[in-house]
Amino acid sequence: MTIFTNFFYSFMASLFFALLFNAPKRSLPVTAAIAGIGYVVFILITQNLGSKPLGFFLATLIMGLLCEIAARVLKMTTTTFVTIAVIPLVPGLGIYRTMQFIVQNNYEAAVQIGIPTLLAAGTIALAIAISTFAVKLFLHFWQQ
């Protein structure tokens, strides 16, 4: 798929999740655009560098920083943007298959799929925390 197609699909997925979560109307295009940008970054890093954890980290870091900026500009909470924007990166299929293998008592397959899935989810959470901390630290020193 092309970069535009990846951007469009992640944009639309995030837009519809935002509608499902009753996000404020003025945040919808910004949140969906941030999700599209983040997913394109993820695809480019994974294809060019071959590292999914690095792709998850850098894409989420960029998305987190963009969400912080959007929250300040639109005078809304960052959570409004970041919870929707990370939707395209969430490893839902890995979580589903891990649970499926656990229910089927196939623990070896559950571990093989579950460890990379937990690594991806942990990397996403870490990148969100780092982006929030970096912006707060920047604002703290900027105001002094």
ABEGO torsion letter per residue (X at the ends): XBAAAAAAAAAAAAAAAAAAAGBBAAAAAAAAAAAAAAAAAAAAAAAAAGBAAAAAAAAAAAAAAAAAAAAAAAGBBAAAAAAAAAAAABBAAAAAAAAAAAAAGBAAAAAAAAAAAAAAAAAAAAAAAAAAAAAAAAAAAAAX
